[in-house]
Structures are given as structure tokens and as C-alpha cells.
């Protein structure tokens, strides 16, 4: 390439693609999507070899090396943002309500969530604890819904490693979850 700045831009964008693939492959591997991770790794290696080859051929230009390094950093951010958008897997949300008498479990079930609830005792009296399973892409929607139903609720979300059997796996109704709007609650 005649223009050295075009080479810098190419190296930068190639490394963004490479590291985005690397980040996605790592996340897919951790979540158990082994075949999809293997497919992404093929693309990752092809892009890596091309990008590294360009840098190695042009080591005399510090801008190429800097473009490679900055592309790596930007690629990590792009990969993480992409994973947030895809939101693979499920989360479990534990909710402790401020009052026991609230009918939040029934409302959440009507909206399509799998809810298990039970009585608990806190420092200030009776509480209700709910365990709610939802696809990760609905985590924000669920927490907004809970805050509307009980602004004082204590909410903790975590990603379960394994899920087996029970109503939870069958009970999560993505169509219903997708359909409702938190403004309607």
C-alpha cells in the first residue's frame, strides 16, 4: 500500500475484528456453546494471521504497532458490547420485598416469568423472597418491573451454572416476556 495511513487503519480494524472474535469465542466457550465457539475461532485465527502478518511486514512504522495495540483494546470493548446485546443464557434474580402481602409473584407469572416465592423474616419483620428465572436479555426489563411493583425491593441477580428440570426451564415464556411493556404496569 502506498499510503502508510491506510495500512495503519487496516491494521487497527483487523485487530478490532480479531479481538472481538477472541472475546466472543471465550464467552461462548465459558457458556458451553462449543461448536459455535469453534466456528468463531476459525474466523479469529484467519483474521489474526492476516493482521499479524501486516504488522510483522511493517515493523519499521511505530504507527502500525500502535494501531495493532489500540485495535486490541477497542476489540475487547466491542466484543463485550456485542455479548451484552446477544445476552446468551439465563439469570436468576433473587428479590426480597419490603412487605410480605404484595402480590408480585402472581403479577410476574402473568407476565411470563417463572417465580418461586416463600416467606422470610428480616430485621424489620416479615418479608417475601422470590427466585425468578429469565433469559439474560430480559434482566433489565425484569428489574424495572420489580422496581415498579415494589420500589423498596432488594434485588440480586446472578448467572446459574446449571439448570435442570422443574417449572423454571419450561415456565419461562419468552413470547410473553417480549410482549409486555414496563410502562403498562
C-alpha positions in Angstrom: 0.0 0.0 0.0 1.3 3.4 -1.0 -0.3 5.4 1.8 1.0 4.4 5.2 -2.1 5.7 7.0 -4.3 3.3 5.1 -2.1 0.5 6.4 -2.5 1.8 10.0 -6.3 1.9 9.6 -6.4 -1.6 8.1 -4.3 -3.0 11.0 -6.4 -1.2 13.5 -9.7 -2.5 12.1 -8.3 -6.0 11.5 -7.3 -6.2 15.2 -10.7 -5.0 16.3 -12.3 -7.9 14.3 -9.8 -10.3 15.7 -10.2 -9.4 19.3 -14.0 -9.2 19.0 -13.9 -12.8 17.8 -11.5 -13.7 20.6 -13.8 -12.2 23.2 -16.9 -13.9 21.8 -15.1 -17.2 21.5 -14.1 -17.1 25.1 -17.6 -16.2 26.3 -19.2 -18.9 24.1 -16.7 -21.4 25.4 -17.5 -20.5 29.0 -21.2 -20.7 28.4 -20.9 -24.2 26.8 -21.5 -23.3 23.1 -18.6 -25.4 22.0 -19.4 -25.8 18.3 -20.3 -22.1 17.8 -17.1 -21.2 19.7 -15.1 -23.5 17.4 -16.6 -21.8 14.3 -15.8 -18.3 15.7 -12.2 -19.5 16.4 -11.7 -20.3 12.7 -12.6 -16.7 11.8 -10.5 -15.5 14.7 -7.3 -17.3 13.6 -7.7 -16.3 9.9 -8.1 -12.6 10.9 -5.2 -12.9 13.4 -2.8 -14.3 10.9 -3.6 -11.6 8.3 -3.3 -8.8 10.9 -0.1 -10.1 12.5 1.4 -10.6 9.1 0.7 -7.0 8.1 2.3 -5.7 11.3 5.3 -8.0 11.1 6.0 -6.9 7.5 5.8 -3.2 8.5 7.6 -3.2 11.9 9.6 -0.1 10.9 6.5 2.1 11.3 5.6 2.6 15.0 2.1 3.7 14.0 1.4 0.2 12.7 2.4 -1.3 16.1 0.3 1.3 17.9 -2.7 0.6 15.6 -2.4 -3.1 16.5 -2.3 -2.3 20.2 -5.2 0.2 20.2 -7.2 -2.2 17.9 -6.7 -4.9 20.5 -8.2 -2.6 23.3 -11.1 -1.4 21.2 -11.8 -5.0 20.1 -12.3 -6.1 23.7 -14.8 -3.4 24.3 -16.6 -4.2 21.0 -16.7 -7.9 21.9 -18.1 -7.2 25.4 -20.8 -4.9 24.0 -21.7 -7.5 21.4 -22.1 -10.2 24.1 -24.3 -7.8 26.1 -26.6 -7.4 23.1 -26.7 -11.1 22.4 -27.2 -11.9 26.1 -26.8 -15.7 26.0 -28.1 -17.8 28.8 -30.3 -17.2 31.8 -30.1 -15.3 35.0 -31.7 -15.9 38.4 -33.0 -12.9 40.2 -33.5 -13.1 43.9 -35.9 -10.5 45.2 -36.7 -9.7 48.8 -39.8 -7.5 49.1 -40.3 -4.8 51.7 -43.7 -6.2 52.6 -45.0 -9.8 52.6 -48.6 -9.1 51.5 -47.7 -7.9 48.0 -49.0 -9.9 45.1 -45.8 -9.6 43.0 -45.4 -13.3 42.3 -48.8 -13.6 40.6 -48.2 -10.4 38.5 -44.7 -11.7 37.4 -46.1 -15.1 36.5 -48.9 -13.4 34.4 -46.1 -11.6 32.6 -44.4 -14.9 31.7 -41.7 -15.3 34.4 -41.0 -18.4 36.4 -41.3 -17.4 40.0 -40.8 -19.4 43.2 -41.6 -17.4 46.4 -41.5 -18.1 50.1 -41.8 -16.4 53.5 -38.8 -15.0 55.2 -38.0 -13.0 58.3 -35.8 -9.9 58.2 -34.7 -7.4 60.8 -37.8 -5.3 60.3 -40.4 -8.1 60.1 -41.9 -10.5 57.5 -40.6 -10.5 54.0 -41.2 -12.4 50.8 -38.3 -13.8 48.8 -38.7 -14.7 45.2 -36.5 -16.6 42.8 -37.1 -15.6 39.2 -35.5 -17.3 36.2 -35.4 -15.3 33.0 -33.3 -15.1 29.8 -30.5 -12.6 30.3 -31.8 -10.4 27.6 -34.8 -9.6 29.8 -32.8 -8.9 33.0 -33.2 -5.1 32.8 -36.9 -5.4 31.9 -37.5 -7.7 34.9 -35.6 -5.4 37.4 -37.5 -2.4 36.1 -40.8 -4.3 36.5 -39.9 -5.3 40.1 -38.9 -1.7 41.0 -42.3 -0.5 39.7 -44.1 -3.2 41.7 -42.0 -2.6 44.9 -39.7 0.3 44.9 -38.1 -0.9 48.2 -37.3 -4.4 46.9 -33.8 -5.8 47.4 -32.7 -7.4 44.1 -29.7 -9.6 43.4 -29.1 -11.2 40.0 -26.6 -14.0 39.2 -26.0 -16.4 36.4 -26.7 -20.1 37.2 -24.1 -22.6 36.1 -26.5 -25.4 35.6 -30.3 -25.6 35.3 -32.1 -28.9 35.4 -35.8 -29.8 35.3 -38.7 -28.1 37.1 -41.1 -25.5 36.0 -38.3 -22.9 35.6 -37.0 -24.3 32.3 -40.4 -24.9 30.9 -42.0 -21.9 32.5 -40.0 -19.1 31.0 -42.3 -17.8 28.3 -40.1 -15.6 26.1 -43.0 -14.6 23.9 -44.9 -13.1 26.8 -41.7 -11.5 28.2 -41.0 -9.8 24.9 -44.6 -8.6 24.5 -45.2 -6.6 27.7 -44.0 -3.0 28.3 -42.9 -1.8 31.7 -44.9 1.4 31.2 -48.1 -0.7 31.3 -47.6 -1.9 34.8 
